Amino acid sequence: MQDFYTKIRQTYAQEHDQGQLFLRPEQIQSKTARKSGHDTNAIIRLAESIKKYGIIKPLSVKKRGEGQEFGGYELVDGEKRLRAAILAGVAKVPCFLLPQDDKSHAITGILEHLRGKEMNMFEQAAGFRLLMQDFSMTQAEIAQKLGVSQSSIANKLRLLGLSHEEQRAILSYGLTERHARSVLRLKEPKMRAFALHKIREERLNVAATEDLIEKLLDAASNKRKTEREALASGDEKQGREIPQNRGEGVQNDAFFTVLSPQTPPKGCIPRKFAIPDLTPLYNSIERTLSIFRKTGATVSCMREESADGVRIVIEIPKNA
């Protein structure tokens, strides 16, 4: 979070004037690793502007050590301006010398960054957490300082529950904060990865994304329910033999004929079993078909139920 210890408000102009000095670019060292993130063309344009008008907004620096001059200052804010000044051949750049341990300046710098447009949703969330952990600020205080609702602060902080890989995927896909909050409802990393892949491939908007998440949550809930029921019932309902005379208690059962791989001997009657609850079977079929759907294949499953049995038709394209 080095970049947050940064910009000072214009309301501190008098303090800045007292702490302003001019330094050679080579005297300033930067710990940030953001050089590759800056647009080269933008640096060139800024260098041309500096040649004409000079550096309008001074850089912010801190003293690295007593009695040092060469390389004795650490850049706090102004990486882009420093690079442009070096490109423009400026001999000395104006700088504000910040106090070494002044929390008010640090908080001000963080808030200024959070008001800017350059930070993504996850960087903002990290900034809120920094203010809360390092400076003991509450969500209400941050919201008041930034002029936003406390709920917006809380929603941003929730985004930090996503892994770094998930955050990078969301940013690279160009998804919104509402997309991210919807995906956050999924607890399993594999489900989140599947949802993000689906959102990107089908270019789902927020409403469609929320529908997808609801379906995934329902599927997960049904799976857990089925597993609990199967565990509770044990083998009691498995392999129950059908009475020869079907009477009460089995009228609503579905019947499946279990045949030997070979043709049964003449006079041999195939065995039949009653399965009162077909939910585990249906769920097992859906889990199998979901594997095909994850590959992008269009798979359909039609089911017809009657008093005597169930007819299930599954269609899978040959090019699936």
C-alpha positions in Angstrom: 0.0 0.0 0.0 3.0 2.3 -0.5 1.2 4.3 -3.1 -1.4 5.5 -0.5 1.1 7.5 1.5 0.8 10.2 -1.0 -1.1 13.3 -2.0 -1.7 16.2 0.3 -4.7 18.4 0.1 -4.5 22.0 -1.2 -5.9 23.0 2.2 -2.4 22.2 3.6 -0.8 24.8 1.2 0.9 26.7 4.0 2.4 23.6 5.5 3.6 22.6 2.0 5.2 26.0 1.3 7.2 25.7 4.5 8.3 22.2 3.5 8.9 22.8 -0.2 12.4 22.3 -1.7 14.0 21.6 -5.1 15.8 18.3 -5.7 17.7 16.8 -8.6 15.8 13.8 -10.0 18.7 11.5 -9.2 18.3 12.4 -5.5 14.9 10.9 -5.4 14.4 7.1 -5.1 11.2 5.3 -5.7 10.2 2.0 -4.1 7.2 1.5 -6.2 7.2 -1.0 -9.0 4.7 0.7 -11.2 6.9 1.9 -14.1 5.6 -0.7 -16.4 2.0 0.3 -15.6 2.4 3.8 -16.9 1.4 4.6 -20.5 4.7 5.6 -22.3 2.8 8.0 -24.6 1.3 9.7 -21.6 4.8 10.1 -20.1 6.0 11.7 -23.4 3.1 14.1 -23.5 3.6 15.1 -19.9 7.3 15.7 -20.6 6.4 18.0 -23.5 4.1 19.9 -21.2 6.8 20.2 -18.5 9.2 21.6 -21.1 6.7 24.4 -21.8 5.0 25.1 -18.4 7.2 23.3 -15.8 6.0 21.1 -13.0 2.8 22.6 -11.8 2.1 20.2 -8.9 5.2 19.4 -6.7 6.2 15.8 -5.9 5.9 14.5 -2.4 9.0 13.0 -0.7 10.3 11.9 2.6 13.8 12.1 4.0 15.6 8.7 3.9 18.4 9.4 6.4 20.1 12.2 8.2 23.1 13.9 6.5 22.3 12.3 3.1 22.0 14.4 0.0 22.5 12.1 -3.0 19.7 9.6 -3.0 18.6 10.7 0.4 14.9 11.2 -0.4 12.1 8.6 -1.0 9.3 9.4 -3.4 5.9 9.2 -1.9 3.8 10.6 -4.7 4.6 11.7 -8.2 6.1 8.7 -10.0 4.7 9.8 -13.4 5.8 13.4 -13.0 9.3 12.3 -12.0 9.7 10.1 -15.0 8.4 12.9 -17.3 10.8 15.4 -15.7 13.8 13.1 -16.3 12.7 12.6 -19.9 12.3 16.4 -20.3 15.8 17.0 -18.9 14.7 19.0 -15.9 17.6 19.9 -13.6 15.6 20.2 -10.4 12.0 19.3 -9.5 9.8 21.0 -6.8 9.0 18.7 -3.9 7.0 18.7 -0.7 9.0 17.3 2.2 6.6 15.3 4.3 7.0 14.6 8.0 8.4 11.2 8.8 5.6 10.1 11.2 2.5 12.2 10.6 -0.6 10.1 10.5 -2.8 13.0 9.5 -0.9 13.5 6.3 -0.9 9.7 5.6 -4.7 9.5 6.1 -5.2 12.6 3.9 -3.1 11.0 1.2 -5.1 7.7 1.3 -8.4 9.6 1.1 -7.2 11.6 -1.8 -6.3 8.4 -3.7 -9.7 6.9 -2.8 -11.4 9.9 -4.3 -9.5 9.5 -7.5 -10.6 7.6 -10.6 -7.4 5.6 -11.1 -8.1 2.9 -8.5 -10.1 -0.2 -9.2 -12.7 -1.6 -6.8 -10.3 -4.0 -5.1 -7.6 -1.3 -4.6 -10.3 0.9 -3.0 -11.3 -2.0 -0.7 -7.7 -2.4 0.3 -7.5 1.3 1.0 -10.6 1.1 3.3 -9.1 -1.9 5.1 -5.8 0.0 5.6 -7.6 2.9 7.1 -9.4 0.6 9.5 -6.5 -1.5 10.5 -3.6 0.9 10.6 -5.4 4.1 11.6 -8.4 2.7 13.6 -11.0 4.4 11.5 -14.5 3.1 11.4 -16.6 2.5 8.3 -18.8 5.4 9.3 -15.8 7.7 9.6 -14.5 6.7 6.2 -17.9 7.1 4.6 -18.3 10.5 6.1 -14.8 11.6 4.9 -15.5 10.4 1.3 -19.1 11.5 1.2 -20.5 8.0 0.5 -22.8 5.7 2.3 -21.5 3.3 4.9 -23.1 0.4 3.0 -20.9 1.2 0.0 -17.8 0.9 2.2 -19.1 -2.4 3.6 -19.8 -3.8 0.1 -16.3 -2.8 -1.1 -14.7 -4.5 1.9 -16.6 -7.8 1.1 -14.8 -7.9 -2.2 -11.6 -8.8 -0.4 -13.2 -12.2 0.3 -12.3 -13.1 -3.4 -8.9 -14.6 -4.0 -6.2 -12.6 -5.9 -6.7 -14.9 -8.9 -10.5 -14.2 -8.9 -9.9 -10.5 -8.5 -7.5 -10.5 -11.5 -10.0 -12.5 -13.6 -12.9 -10.1 -12.8 -10.7 -7.1 -13.8 -9.4 -8.7 -16.9 -13.0 -9.6 -18.0 -14.1 -6.1 -17.4 -16.8 -7.0 -14.9 -18.5 -4.6 -12.6 -18.6 -4.5 -8.8 -22.1 -6.0 -8.9 -20.8 -8.9 -10.9 -18.1 -9.4 -8.3 -20.6 -9.3 -5.4 -22.8 -11.9 -7.1 -19.9 -14.3 -7.6 -18.9 -13.8 -4.0 -22.1 -15.5 -2.9 -20.6 -18.8 -4.1 -18.5 -20.4 -1.4 -16.7 -23.0 -3.5 -13.7 -21.8 -5.6 -14.6 -24.3 -8.4 -18.1 -22.9 -8.6 -16.7 -19.4 -8.7 -14.3 -20.3 -11.5 -17.1 -21.9 -13.4 -19.4 -18.9 -12.9 -16.7 -16.4 -14.0 -16.0 -18.5 -17.1 -19.7 -18.6 -17.9 -20.1 -14.9 -17.4 -17.2 -14.1 -19.7 -18.2 -16.6 -22.4 -21.8 -15.6 -22.6 -21.2 -11.9 -21.8 -23.8 -12.0 -19.1 -25.1 -8.7 -17.7 -25.7 -8.2 -13.9 -29.3 -9.6 -14.0 -28.3 -12.7 -16.0 -25.3 -13.2 -13.7 -27.6 -13.1 -10.6 -29.9 -15.7 -12.2 -26.9 -17.9 -12.9 -25.7 -17.6 -9.3 -29.2 -18.5 -8.0 -29.3 -21.6 -10.1 -25.8 -22.7 -8.9 -26.8 -22.1 -5.3 -30.0 -24.1 -5.8 -28.1 -26.9 -7.4 -25.6 -27.0 -4.5 -28.4 -26.9 -1.9 -30.3 -29.8 -3.6 -27.1 -31.8 -3.8 -26.4 -31.4 -0.1 -30.1 -32.2 0.7 -29.9 -35.3 -1.4 -26.7 -36.4 0.3 -28.2 -35.9 3.7 -31.3 -37.9 2.8 -29.3 -40.7 1.3 -27.1 -40.8 4.4 -30.1 -40.9 6.7 -32.0 -43.5 4.9 -29.0 -45.8 4.3 -29.8 -48.9 2.3 -33.3 -49.2 3.5 -34.9 -48.1 0.3 -32.3 -49.7 -2.0 -33.0 -53.0 -3.8 -36.5 -53.5 -2.3 -38.1 -56.4 -4.2 -41.6 -55.8 -5.6 -44.4 -58.0 -4.4 -46.0 -60.2 -7.0 -49.3 -58.6 -6.4 -48.9 -54.8 -6.5 -51.2 -53.4 -3.9 -51.3 -50.4 -1.7 -48.0 -48.8 -0.8 -46.4 -49.3 -4.2 -48.9 -47.8 -6.6 -46.8 -44.6 -7.0 -43.5 -46.4 -7.3 -41.5 -46.3 -10.5 -40.5 -49.8 -11.8 -37.2 -50.6 -13.6 -36.6 -54.0 -15.2 -33.1 -55.3 -14.5 -32.1 -57.7 -17.3 -29.0 -59.9 -17.6 -26.5 -59.1 -20.4 -27.6 -62.3 -21.9 -31.1 -63.4 -22.9 -32.7 -65.1 -19.8 -33.6 -68.7 -20.1 -37.1 -69.6 -21.2 -39.5 -69.3 -18.4 -37.3 -67.1 -16.4 -39.0 -63.9 -15.2 -36.8 -60.8 -15.0 -36.5 -59.3 -11.5 -38.0 -55.9 -10.8 -37.2 -53.4 -8.2 -39.2 -50.5 -6.8 -37.6 -47.1 -6.3 -40.0 -44.9 -4.3 -37.9 -41.7 -4.6 -36.2 -40.9 -7.9 -34.6 -37.7 -6.7 -31.1 -39.3 -6.3 -31.4 -40.7 -9.8 -32.4 -37.4 -11.3 -29.6 -35.6 -9.4 -27.0 -38.2 -10.6 -28.1 -37.7 -14.2 -27.9 -33.9 -13.8 -24.4 -34.1 -12.3 -23.3 -36.2 -15.3 -24.8 -33.9 -17.8 -23.3 -30.8 -16.2 -19.9 -32.2 -17.1 -20.9 -32.0 -20.8 -22.5 -28.5 -20.4 -19.2 -27.2 -18.9 -17.6 -28.0 -22.2 -20.1 -25.8 -24.0 -22.1 -28.7 -25.4 -25.9 -28.3 -25.6 -27.3 -31.3 -23.7 -31.0 -31.9 -23.1 -32.8 -34.3 -20.8 -36.5 -35.1 -21.2 -38.5 -37.0 -18.6 -41.9 -38.5 -18.8 -43.6 -40.1 -15.8 -46.6 -42.3 -15.7 -48.3 -44.5 -13.2 -46.2 -47.5 -14.3 -42.8 -46.0 -14.9 -40.5 -43.3 -16.1 -39.1 -42.6 -19.5 -35.9 -40.6 -19.7 -34.4 -39.4 -23.0 -31.0 -37.7 -23.1 -29.8 -36.0 -26.3 -26.1 -35.2 -26.7 -24.7 -33.9 -30.0 -22.1 -36.1 -31.6 -19.7 -33.1 -31.8 -20.0 -32.5 -28.1 
